[in-house]
Amino acid sequence: MNKLKTFAPKQVASVLAALFILSILLFSKVSVADHESLSTDEVIARALQIKSRGTEQSNLLISELSKRQGSLSWQQLDQYEYLLAYQQTMQGNYQRALLYHIKNISSPNANFKIRAYGNIMFLNLLLSNYRLSSDNFHPILSILQNEILEDEMIYDTYYTLAYFFNRLDAPQRVMEQLQVMELIDNGQPTARQVCLINHQKINALFALKQIQANDDLIRTTLAQCRILNEGIVVQKLLTIKALMLMADKDYQQAKNLLLDSIEQVKLNAYPVDILKHFSYLAEVFYQLNDFNQASVYADQALAYKDDYPTLPTTLMAQKVHYNIAKARHNSKNQLGYLQDKLATEHAIALKDREKSLALYKLKYELTALEIELEDYQASIANEQQHEQRKVENNTVLSRFLISDRVFQLILLIMILWMIRLHFIYWAEKKKIQHGLIYDKATGSLHRKPFLEQCATALNQAKEQQKILSLVIMNIDNLREVNELQGNDRTDRLITLMITLHKQFFPEGTIYGRLGGDEFGFLLSNTNATQAVRLAEEYRLDINFLDTKQICYQFDVTASFGVSDTQLSGYSAIKLLQETELALVQAKNEYKNCTCTYIPS
């Protein structure tokens, strides 16, 4: 018995370890042999089934497919490239995974194509490329509306869209996508689909602050997803539950939850989720005053910093280091961590701006699509009314033709027609006359009428000994704006800018369009100094012009030249020429500034 006691602790453990390794090797050989006996379609089906649940087995199946690559059909090749992309994603090689998914965009199979677009959207979100991610939204919508898809693929697509809007901080749009998911397949989703729907619903409700960590929805969803072996979803649900506990300042329970799931995270999660998990652990241990453990987990999180420099969780880990250094009065470390923290905050601010722009652009495009749909429906209704009126008119005409009053009717119609033609001629004449005087896009005077009115006003001012000022505005880089935004949006932008002058220039100001990007304003009872001040206020307001009402926010500037009758006299031509000289000086020196004419 004594010999057995001294032998067991060391020797038995070694024997058990050897048996465990031997069993793994035997299992691998059996698995490889088993895979080789399967048909290609069976290998693909099994790989798709376990791709997120058994990384080692999935890799073996992908290796088996690579041996058969030369004999794969195009459908099998598309599935193989999707599996390769998924494998690269799990390893954190997102750019390489994107290349595989981009190949599948050209697939003739609509299911493979929409899956590729969805995964490209998903990977760009992981990389925080919000603009590139949003570029896939309309192709996905087009396929959803115009192609016949498998129910499972429709569910996965709406799940991706829900995740997309969650990342863009638009939880209301997430709930809209989930409502669509609940109606698919007559409102009878499978257990897996319920797992996916509830996962994104929990994310959205957390963003809306409408759910707590002890909510039954979280408990039942976790249980259901565990039964289905949806490891990635389970890990994300546990993380979001820990965040809820942290928000409630229940750091001890959050710590236990995060530590209990850490092995599952290392095994199943994407690298970006591993970073988040370590950052949350660092924050929890810091709040519990365990600075040593907090530093360890912050270091582990920041090991991924170069791959994800703009994540808020990267900033969280840096703040933990900074706060610990501050608490320990370590000025050197505190300064270093402060610099890192400020750089990350700046990078996150830029990414948040990109995220906002992507969402604004998407909202604008969706609104445009809705308007286009309404216009199309209205045109159909008008066409139907037109056809109905044609039938009614034909019926009425046939009745008149068989009546005794045909001649009188024709005569009346001719008289009415002549009256109508006369009215149309009069209206067109008025329209042409108006068009000769006023610019159609902005409502301002054309160059010739503007100069004529300026000459009249200058003659009156000369007789009354009043001072007038001429301000000429030139919109900077209008050609580039036009190439980027198009003629219609550019015209709307110019109209918006010209309308602004009424807030700054005195009532009765004469204004006109001198050229494509040049406008003149004749200000009464205003000298050059006063005109410069007003033009500067006008220019600054243009700099902060809200262009979201046109499409999305972009920068607009303008340059101004100023002269008055004290400097240039009461000749309209001379005043115009010398004000334009001041404008040329503004354009040549800086742009986005105001210059006054200085007599030589």
Wavefront OBJ file of the C-alpha trace (Angstrom):
o trace
v 0.000 0.000 0.000
v 2.867 2.387 0.810
v 4.492 1.712 -2.580
v 1.214 2.349 -4.294
v 0.808 5.663 -2.520
v 4.280 6.887 -3.532
v 3.811 5.667 -7.112
v 0.341 7.139 -7.826
v 0.844 10.906 -7.760
v 3.626 11.087 -10.383
v 3.498 7.908 -12.446
v -0.263 7.533 -12.834
v -0.597 11.161 -14.029
v 2.065 10.558 -16.690
v 0.336 7.383 -17.863
v -3.048 9.134 -18.062
v -1.547 12.027 -20.067
v 0.074 9.583 -22.477
v -3.219 7.719 -22.915
v -5.019 11.034 -23.562
v -2.519 12.061 -26.264
v -2.697 8.590 -27.829
v -6.502 8.762 -27.915
v -6.330 12.159 -29.665
v -3.935 10.785 -32.285
v -6.105 7.718 -32.865
v -9.228 9.894 -33.093
v -7.519 12.187 -35.622
v -6.549 9.223 -37.806
v -10.059 7.836 -37.615
v -11.506 11.290 -38.415
v -9.233 11.752 -41.425
v -10.064 8.284 -42.706
v -13.745 8.966 -42.094
v -13.550 12.246 -44.034
v -11.829 10.603 -46.983
v -14.709 8.145 -47.337
v -17.305 10.935 -47.581
v -18.513 12.440 -50.853
v -17.578 16.078 -51.536
v -21.121 17.298 -50.849
v -21.128 15.403 -47.530
v -17.778 16.932 -46.526
v -19.093 20.438 -47.336
v -22.353 19.831 -45.453
v -20.501 18.583 -42.364
v -18.009 21.488 -42.484
v -20.851 24.023 -42.719
v -22.629 22.345 -39.808
v -19.682 22.468 -37.378
v -17.796 25.557 -38.644
v -18.458 27.570 -35.475
v -18.545 24.640 -33.019
v -15.482 22.522 -33.735
v -12.524 24.451 -35.121
v -10.155 21.453 -35.281
v -12.671 19.197 -37.045
v -13.649 22.043 -39.382
v -9.994 22.559 -40.350
v -9.634 18.836 -41.119
v -12.669 18.964 -43.391
v -11.357 22.070 -45.186
v -7.997 20.317 -45.684
v -9.836 17.368 -47.228
v -11.670 19.734 -49.601
v -8.386 21.378 -50.631
v -7.149 17.955 -51.811
v -10.222 17.686 -54.050
v -10.123 21.307 -55.256
v -9.394 20.371 -58.870
v -12.590 18.302 -59.152
v -14.995 20.742 -57.455
v -18.023 22.092 -59.340
v -18.614 25.864 -59.272
v -21.238 25.430 -56.524
v -18.817 23.346 -54.446
v -16.010 25.829 -55.136
v -18.176 28.716 -53.872
v -18.910 26.783 -50.674
v -15.218 25.876 -50.295
v -14.155 29.530 -50.613
v -16.821 30.496 -48.055
v -15.395 27.920 -45.610
v -11.860 29.226 -46.229
v -13.097 32.762 -45.529
v -14.769 31.611 -42.292
v -11.550 29.845 -41.251
v -9.506 33.011 -41.878
v -12.080 35.082 -39.960
v -11.811 32.825 -36.897
v -8.016 33.245 -37.077
v -8.324 37.044 -37.256
v -7.125 37.307 -40.880
v -10.004 39.572 -41.921
v -8.394 41.021 -45.064
v -7.702 37.551 -46.461
v -11.239 36.476 -45.556
v -12.570 39.493 -47.478
v -10.765 38.341 -50.628
v -12.528 34.952 -50.516
v -15.946 36.561 -49.981
v -15.357 39.062 -52.813
v -14.881 36.098 -55.181
v -18.332 34.796 -54.220
v -20.024 38.095 -55.186
v -19.891 36.950 -58.830
v -21.575 33.610 -58.022
v -24.665 32.861 -60.176
v -26.340 31.441 -57.050
v -28.290 34.233 -55.308
v -27.923 32.507 -51.910
v -24.114 32.423 -52.190
v -24.040 36.000 -53.508
v -26.108 37.525 -50.673
v -24.106 35.529 -48.123
v -20.908 37.017 -49.597
v -22.273 40.580 -49.393
v -23.426 39.971 -45.811
v -20.032 38.648 -44.735
v -18.205 41.539 -46.432
v -20.483 43.913 -44.497
v -19.772 41.965 -41.272
v -15.971 41.906 -41.738
v -15.804 45.620 -42.528
v -17.718 46.236 -39.294
v -15.146 44.152 -37.405
v -12.477 46.364 -39.011
v -14.530 49.508 -38.145
v -14.758 50.395 -41.860
v -18.298 51.779 -41.600
v -18.375 53.460 -45.025
v -17.228 50.299 -46.831
v -19.666 48.247 -44.782
v -22.625 50.473 -45.717
v -21.744 50.132 -49.434
v -23.069 46.549 -49.267
v -26.502 47.557 -47.957
v -28.175 48.279 -51.298
v -26.860 45.134 -53.093
v -28.264 43.085 -50.196
v -31.648 44.855 -50.381
v -31.739 44.353 -54.157
v -31.159 40.600 -53.845
v -33.725 40.307 -51.028
v -36.359 42.052 -53.149
v -35.632 40.469 -56.537
v -34.319 36.936 -55.918
v -35.769 33.711 -54.524
v -33.730 32.722 -51.457
v -33.688 29.895 -48.934
v -35.407 30.770 -45.638
v -32.218 30.062 -43.690
v -30.271 32.490 -45.889
v -32.962 35.168 -45.438
v -32.711 34.763 -41.656
v -28.909 34.990 -41.710
v -29.073 38.096 -43.920
v -31.502 39.963 -41.667
v -29.373 38.880 -38.682
v -26.364 40.533 -40.372
v -28.413 43.687 -41.082
v -29.495 43.796 -37.438
v -25.839 43.505 -36.370
v -24.969 46.243 -38.913
v -27.457 48.702 -37.402
v -26.364 47.720 -33.873
v -22.791 48.711 -34.777
v -24.031 51.997 -36.278
v -25.783 52.764 -32.946
v -29.249 52.623 -34.526
v -31.183 50.240 -32.224
v -34.597 51.273 -33.601
v -33.541 50.079 -37.053
v -32.373 46.820 -35.431
v -35.862 46.231 -34.055
v -37.296 46.804 -37.560
v -35.029 44.085 -39.000
v -36.011 41.701 -36.192
v -39.722 42.280 -36.860
v -39.134 41.235 -40.478
v -37.281 38.112 -39.294
v -40.202 37.102 -37.084
v -42.561 37.154 -40.105
v -40.443 34.868 -42.309
v -41.737 31.335 -42.930
v -45.241 32.207 -41.644
v -43.847 33.408 -38.328
v -42.579 29.937 -37.310
v -38.793 30.263 -36.923
v -36.562 27.319 -36.070
v -34.789 27.069 -32.716
v -31.549 28.399 -34.272
v -33.376 31.328 -35.839
v -34.981 32.202 -32.481
v -31.481 32.130 -30.958
v -30.202 34.604 -33.585
v -33.251 36.887 -33.360
v -33.097 37.089 -29.559
v -29.333 37.728 -29.592
v -29.695 40.905 -31.663
v -32.874 41.868 -29.787
v -30.938 41.769 -26.497
v -28.199 43.967 -28.037
v -30.773 46.505 -29.238
v -32.705 46.533 -25.946
v -29.443 47.055 -24.045
v -28.632 50.047 -26.286
v -32.141 51.386 -25.603
v -31.683 50.719 -21.838
v -34.796 48.526 -21.785
v -33.348 45.281 -20.383
v -31.583 44.118 -17.196
v -29.043 41.345 -16.590
v -31.622 39.159 -14.808
v -34.193 39.406 -17.617
v -35.900 36.127 -18.598
v -35.120 36.797 -22.273
v -31.375 36.564 -21.571
v -31.737 33.423 -19.463
v -33.924 31.536 -21.975
v -31.833 32.638 -24.971
v -28.609 31.494 -23.289
v -30.138 28.110 -22.494
v -31.481 27.663 -26.027
v -28.236 28.704 -27.755
v -26.208 26.384 -25.483
v -28.404 23.438 -26.503
v -27.752 24.323 -30.166
v -23.964 24.579 -29.550
v -23.938 28.141 -30.923
v -20.692 28.894 -29.092
v -20.028 32.325 -30.594
v -23.549 33.562 -29.845
v -23.381 32.182 -26.274
v -20.077 33.968 -25.700
v -21.496 37.277 -27.000
v -24.591 36.903 -24.800
v -22.445 36.288 -21.715
v -20.369 39.358 -22.558
v -23.431 41.583 -22.955
v -24.793 40.247 -19.646
v -21.483 41.125 -17.984
v -21.733 44.640 -19.439
v -25.200 44.997 -17.918
v -23.824 43.944 -14.535
v -20.984 46.459 -14.904
v -23.516 49.170 -15.751
v -25.324 48.258 -12.503
v -21.921 48.394 -10.679
v -22.201 44.696 -9.758
v -18.510 44.170 -10.528
v -18.086 41.000 -8.465
v -20.766 39.094 -10.369
v -19.505 40.532 -13.676
v -15.995 39.302 -12.819
v -17.250 35.785 -12.049
v -19.211 35.659 -15.295
v -16.271 36.869 -17.403
v -13.794 34.491 -15.743
v -16.160 31.519 -16.112
v -16.447 32.131 -19.862
v -12.822 33.022 -20.593
v -11.856 29.591 -21.923
v -14.897 29.545 -24.188
v -13.889 32.974 -25.496
v -10.342 31.839 -26.280
v -11.721 28.765 -28.054
v -14.640 30.181 -30.074
v -14.450 33.973 -30.240
v -13.122 36.271 -32.929
v -9.883 38.096 -31.981
v -11.821 41.355 -31.659
v -14.132 39.727 -29.096
v -11.114 38.380 -27.183
v -9.801 41.960 -26.943
v -13.186 43.136 -25.627
v -13.337 40.301 -23.067
v -9.887 41.101 -21.656
v -10.714 44.840 -21.566
v -13.892 44.177 -19.575
v -11.931 41.965 -17.151
v -9.324 44.714 -16.743
v -12.064 47.259 -15.956
v -13.793 44.918 -13.495
v -10.586 44.129 -11.571
v -9.707 47.848 -11.513
v -13.116 48.680 -10.020
v -12.508 45.920 -7.430
v -9.115 47.556 -6.594
v -7.130 44.506 -7.771
v -4.625 46.568 -9.759
v -2.236 43.671 -10.472
v -4.878 41.524 -12.193
v -6.290 44.603 -13.906
v -2.842 45.339 -15.389
v -2.450 41.740 -16.571
v -5.761 41.730 -18.443
v -5.195 45.247 -19.798
v -1.863 44.064 -21.251
v -3.567 41.023 -22.800
v -6.222 43.279 -24.353
v -3.659 45.745 -25.704
v -1.799 42.901 -27.410
v -4.524 43.330 -30.077
v -4.267 47.150 -30.126
v -2.480 47.414 -33.483
v -5.247 45.420 -35.200
v -8.107 47.351 -33.533
v -6.812 50.851 -32.677
v -10.227 52.549 -32.850
v -12.313 50.286 -30.596
v -13.771 51.823 -27.413
v -12.627 48.682 -25.575
v -9.020 49.419 -26.612
v -9.473 52.824 -24.987
v -10.988 51.105 -21.915
v -7.813 49.032 -21.422
v -5.616 52.129 -21.853
v -7.712 54.025 -19.298
v -7.232 51.167 -16.814
v -3.433 51.448 -17.204
v -3.616 55.242 -16.928
v -5.820 55.161 -13.805
v -3.587 52.560 -12.128
v -0.480 54.646 -12.863
v -2.289 57.704 -11.486
v -3.356 55.834 -8.337
v 0.242 54.627 -7.797
v 1.646 58.132 -8.480
v 3.829 56.767 -11.298
v 4.218 59.979 -13.313
v 6.335 58.450 -16.083
v 3.870 55.650 -16.858
v 0.967 58.038 -16.364
v 2.329 60.373 -19.063
v 2.921 57.505 -21.507
v -0.536 56.036 -20.993
v -2.073 59.522 -21.257
v -0.477 60.013 -24.681
v -1.754 56.594 -25.843
v -5.206 57.372 -24.444
v -5.434 60.743 -26.191
v -4.307 59.259 -29.515
v -6.940 56.513 -29.244
v -9.658 59.014 -28.271
v -8.829 61.046 -31.379
v -8.917 57.939 -33.602
v -12.261 56.862 -32.082
v -13.708 60.345 -32.659
v -12.763 60.115 -36.339
v -14.347 56.662 -36.578
v -17.506 57.920 -34.859
v -17.710 60.686 -37.462
v -17.316 58.063 -40.220
v -20.039 55.989 -38.543
v -22.389 58.989 -38.383
v -21.720 59.893 -42.014
v -22.412 56.292 -43.090
v -25.712 56.296 -41.194
v -26.722 59.744 -42.538
v -25.885 58.643 -46.080
v -27.885 55.468 -45.611
v -30.889 57.360 -44.198
v -30.742 59.810 -47.106
v -30.562 57.019 -49.706
v -33.393 55.089 -48.037
v -35.515 58.248 -48.010
v -34.734 58.753 -51.699
v -35.780 55.167 -52.417
v -39.044 55.656 -50.517
v -39.738 58.877 -52.451
v -38.943 57.121 -55.719
v -41.348 54.316 -54.788
v -44.081 56.835 -53.891
v -43.533 58.656 -57.201
v -43.733 55.375 -59.081
v -46.970 54.422 -57.309
v -48.374 57.908 -57.986
v -47.485 57.623 -61.684
v -49.298 54.274 -61.884
v -52.361 55.813 -60.215
v -52.235 58.784 -62.619
v -51.941 56.445 -65.583
v -54.968 54.502 -64.398
v -56.923 57.751 -63.955
v -55.824 58.862 -67.416
v -57.040 55.614 -68.967
v -60.324 55.928 -67.096
v -60.749 59.502 -68.345
v -60.032 58.391 -71.907
v -62.817 55.824 -71.661
v -65.164 58.414 -70.189
v -64.245 60.988 -72.860
v -64.795 58.468 -75.638
v -68.207 57.650 -74.201
v -69.138 61.331 -73.968
v -67.845 62.024 -77.473
v -69.837 59.162 -78.945
v -72.980 60.561 -77.361
v -72.338 63.988 -78.830
v -71.664 62.538 -82.266
v -75.104 61.009 -82.408
v -76.783 64.188 -81.159
v -78.128 67.147 -83.143
v -75.643 69.536 -81.515
v -72.408 68.243 -83.012
v -71.656 71.425 -84.925
v -72.267 73.697 -81.933
v -70.040 71.509 -79.788
v -67.201 71.563 -82.294
v -67.457 75.334 -82.583
v -67.421 75.720 -78.814
v -64.421 73.438 -78.524
v -62.545 75.453 -81.158
v -63.280 78.700 -79.326
v -62.141 77.228 -76.021
v -59.065 75.799 -77.709
v -58.147 79.213 -79.150
v -58.598 80.786 -75.731
v -56.394 78.103 -74.229
v -53.716 78.638 -76.887
v -53.794 82.373 -76.244
v -53.426 81.806 -72.499
v -50.564 79.349 -73.059
v -48.838 81.871 -75.375
v -49.250 84.636 -72.788
v -47.954 82.423 -69.970
v -44.956 81.255 -72.022
v -44.161 84.841 -72.982
v -44.214 85.852 -69.318
v -42.067 82.862 -68.457
v -39.515 83.724 -71.150
v -39.432 87.364 -70.059
v -38.916 86.302 -66.461
v -36.180 83.875 -67.539
v -34.357 86.672 -69.381
v -34.221 88.716 -66.198
v -33.905 86.138 -63.395
v -31.680 83.101 -62.971
v -33.883 79.985 -62.849
v -31.788 78.098 -60.274
v -31.355 80.859 -57.666
v -33.981 83.506 -58.469
v -31.264 86.181 -58.694
v -30.874 88.682 -61.545
v -28.861 87.770 -64.629
v -25.658 89.763 -65.206
v -27.090 92.351 -67.646
v -30.282 93.197 -65.660
v -28.187 93.287 -62.491
v -25.743 95.836 -63.953
v -28.648 97.908 -65.322
v -30.320 98.064 -61.896
v -26.950 98.826 -60.283
v -26.405 101.727 -62.720
v -29.850 103.148 -61.900
v -29.252 102.824 -58.141
v -25.779 104.408 -58.443
v -27.156 107.414 -60.369
v -29.806 107.970 -57.692
v -27.192 107.606 -54.935
v -24.920 110.110 -56.677
v -27.715 112.687 -56.776
v -28.568 112.049 -53.100
v -24.877 111.838 -52.019
v -25.336 108.324 -50.564
v -22.642 105.660 -50.245
v -23.203 102.254 -51.875
v -21.003 99.161 -51.581
v -20.589 96.297 -54.028
v -19.813 92.822 -52.681
v -18.881 90.023 -55.102
v -18.934 86.425 -53.819
v -17.201 83.512 -55.572
v -17.965 79.956 -54.387
v -14.656 78.144 -53.836
v -13.993 74.909 -55.752
v -17.513 74.776 -57.195
v -16.381 72.580 -60.087
v -15.135 69.871 -57.693
v -18.360 70.134 -55.661
v -20.386 69.782 -58.876
v -18.395 66.715 -59.984
v -18.871 65.110 -56.565
v -22.530 66.015 -55.909
v -24.053 66.408 -59.396
v -25.867 69.348 -61.023
v -29.120 69.062 -59.082
v -27.533 69.023 -55.615
v -25.081 71.772 -56.627
v -27.973 74.024 -57.742
v -29.730 73.371 -54.438
v -26.498 74.196 -52.565
v -26.082 77.501 -54.473
v -29.726 78.413 -53.808
v -29.226 77.689 -50.103
v -26.092 79.867 -49.995
v -27.692 82.791 -51.876
v -30.794 82.705 -49.656
v -28.513 83.177 -46.611
v -27.461 86.703 -47.706
v -30.837 88.084 -46.582
v -29.827 87.405 -42.972
v -26.771 89.685 -43.231
v -27.170 92.305 -45.976
v -29.602 95.256 -45.589
v -33.127 95.128 -46.926
v -33.378 96.264 -50.549
v -29.991 94.773 -51.528
v -29.813 94.196 -55.293
v -28.269 90.809 -56.086
v -27.506 88.951 -59.285
v -25.558 86.097 -60.821
v -22.460 87.402 -62.638
v -21.236 83.947 -63.691
v -21.568 80.262 -62.870
v -19.987 80.580 -59.408
v -19.964 84.391 -58.970
v -22.679 86.591 -57.430
v -22.875 90.356 -56.860
v -24.646 92.261 -54.069
v -25.184 96.061 -54.162
v -25.675 97.310 -50.571
v -27.386 100.659 -49.937
v -26.161 103.160 -47.290
v -23.129 100.972 -46.562
v -19.443 101.868 -46.853
v -16.625 99.392 -47.569
v -15.748 98.851 -43.895
v -19.342 97.987 -43.002
v -19.663 95.810 -46.108
v -16.518 93.849 -45.163
v -17.950 93.158 -41.693
v -21.266 91.953 -43.173
v -19.486 89.863 -45.827
v -17.313 88.239 -43.144
v -20.412 87.274 -41.108
v -21.970 85.891 -44.294
v -18.773 83.955 -45.125
v -18.493 82.401 -41.648
v -22.123 81.290 -41.766
v -21.414 79.578 -45.126
v -18.501 77.706 -43.486
v -20.942 76.152 -41.008
v -23.697 75.614 -43.567
v -25.881 72.585 -42.747
v -25.739 70.628 -46.029
v -27.497 67.570 -44.556
v -30.785 68.948 -45.893
v -29.283 68.470 -49.400
v -27.597 65.073 -48.944
v -24.947 64.720 -46.215
v -22.545 67.035 -44.412
v -19.610 68.398 -46.456
v -17.503 71.573 -46.327
v -18.369 74.689 -48.388
v -16.420 77.979 -48.532
v -16.592 81.233 -50.500
v -14.320 84.230 -51.212
v -15.459 87.878 -51.229
v -14.287 91.111 -52.856
v -15.556 94.518 -51.618
v -15.459 98.100 -52.879
v -17.666 101.175 -52.464
v -18.481 104.433 -54.227
v -15.955 106.316 -52.082
v -13.165 104.119 -53.500
v -14.415 103.481 -57.036
v -16.902 106.232 -57.834
v -20.463 105.927 -59.119
v -19.693 104.183 -62.432
v -21.245 100.689 -62.416
v -18.567 99.268 -64.746
v -15.650 100.733 -62.787
v -17.139 99.669 -59.444
v -17.609 96.128 -60.795
v -14.069 95.945 -62.207
v -12.381 97.166 -59.046
v -14.480 94.903 -56.809
v -13.493 91.960 -59.025
v -9.826 92.946 -58.524
v -10.382 92.628 -54.770
v -12.030 89.236 -55.333
v -9.061 88.052 -57.442
v -6.766 89.049 -54.560
v -8.907 86.994 -52.133
v -8.874 83.964 -54.456
v -5.121 84.174 -55.122
v -4.001 84.684 -51.526
v -6.021 82.369 -49.352
v -9.572 81.669 -50.586
v -12.315 81.601 -47.935
v -11.588 85.232 -47.037
v -12.705 88.826 -47.784
v -10.532 91.498 -49.448
v -11.210 95.213 -50.028
v -10.170 97.099 -53.137
v -7.193 99.383 -52.416
v -6.633 102.125 -55.020
v -3.087 102.149 -56.399
l 1 2 3 4 5 6 7 8 9 10 11 12 13 14 15 16 17 18 19 20 21 22 23 24 25 26 27 28 29 30 31 32 33 34 35 36 37 38 39 40 41 42 43 44 45 46 47 48 49 50 51 52 53 54 55 56 57 58 59 60 61 62 63 64 65 66 67 68 69 70 71 72 73 74 75 76 77 78 79 80 81 82 83 84 85 86 87 88 89 90 91 92 93 94 95 96 97 98 99 100 101 102 103 104 105 106 107 108 109 110 111 112 113 114 115 116 117 118 119 120 121 122 123 124 125 126 127 128 129 130 131 132 133 134 135 136 137 138 139 140 141 142 143 144 145 146 147 148 149 150 151 152 153 154 155 156 157 158 159 160 161 162 163 164 165 166 167 168 169 170 171 172 173 174 175 176 177 178 179 180 181 182 183 184 185 186 187 188 189 190 191 192 193 194 195 196 197 198 199 200 201 202 203 204 205 206 207 208 209 210 211 212 213 214 215 216 217 218 219 220 221 222 223 224 225 226 227 228 229 230 231 232 233 234 235 236 237 238 239 240 241 242 243 244 245 246 247 248 249 250 251 252 253 254 255 256 257 258 259 260 261 262 263 264 265 266 267 268 269 270 271 272 273 274 275 276 277 278 279 280 281 282 283 284 285 286 287 288 289 290 291 292 293 294 295 296 297 298 299 300 301 302 303 304 305 306 307 308 309 310 311 312 313 314 315 316 317 318 319 320 321 322 323 324 325 326 327 328 329 330 331 332 333 334 335 336 337 338 339 340 341 342 343 344 345 346 347 348 349 350 351 352 353 354 355 356 357 358 359 360 361 362 363 364 365 366 367 368 369 370 371 372 373 374 375 376 377 378 379 380 381 382 383 384 385 386 387 388 389 390 391 392 393 394 395 396 397 398 399 400 401 402 403 404 405 406 407 408 409 410 411 412 413 414 415 416 417 418 419 420 421 422 423 424 425 426 427 428 429 430 431 432 433 434 435 436 437 438 439 440 441 442 443 444 445 446 447 448 449 450 451 452 453 454 455 456 457 458 459 460 461 462 463 464 465 466 467 468 469 470 471 472 473 474 475 476 477 478 479 480 481 482 483 484 485 486 487 488 489 490 491 492 493 494 495 496 497 498 499 500 501 502 503 504 505 506 507 508 509 510 511 512 513 514 515 516 517 518 519 520 521 522 523 524 525 526 527 528 529 530 531 532 533 534 535 536 537 538 539 540 541 542 543 544 545 546 547 548 549 550 551 552 553 554 555 556 557 558 559 560 561 562 563 564 565 566 567 568 569 570 571 572 573 574 575 576 577 578 579 580 581 582 583 584 585 586 587 588 589 590 591 592 593 594 595 596 597 598 599 600
